[in-house]
Amino acid sequence: MVYINGKEKDAAGQSIAQYLTENGFDSKRVAVERNGDILPKSKYESTILHDGDQIEIVSFVGGG
């Protein structure tokens, strides 16, 4: 299991990019932290989720 924003998810084996797409996130409008480190957008395709990973996904919201 992978912990994403504090919830257990069965996402091990997926790339970050795949998880984001399948769950309706716009990869251009989010920041991803993996096990305490900010993940560069250039690594979303190649970074595979593993059991026990702690992922935080933060969406940017514009407004005035």
N, C-alpha and C positions, 0 to 999 in steps of 0.2 A: 504494500500500500504506500501511496505517496500522500503527504499532507500538503494540501493546497489551500491557502488562506485559512488554515486551522481545521480543515475538514479532511477526513480520510477519503481518498479517491483511488479507484482501481485504474491507475494511469501508467504504471510501470511498463517500460518498453516503448512508450511513445516519445517522440521528440517534443520539445517545448512548442515549436511551431505547429505541430499537428494538434497538440492539446488546445492551444489557443484558438485555432481555426474551428475545431469540432465543438468548442464551447462558446462560440460567438464573440470572441475577443478580436479587436482590431490590433494587430501586432504593432502598428505604427503609433497607437495611442495608449500603450501600456509600458510599464517597467516590470521586469521580472527579477526577483531575488531568489537565488538557489543556495540553500544551506548557508545563509548569511552574506553571500556575495552577490553584488549586482551583476547580472548577466548581460553582456553586450548583445544588441539586436543581431549582430552578425553571427552569433553562436546559437540562435534559436533553432535553426534547422539541424545542426549537428549535435546538440545537447540532448541526450536521452535521459528520460526520467528513470530513476532506480528506486526500489523499495527503500523506504525510510527517508527519502529526500524531503526536505522542508522547503516548500515553494510559496512565495508571496507574489501575487499579481496585483499591481496597482494601476487603475485606469486614470488617465488624465481627462479632466472635464473642463471645457472652456466656459467662459461666462464673464459677465461684467458687472 
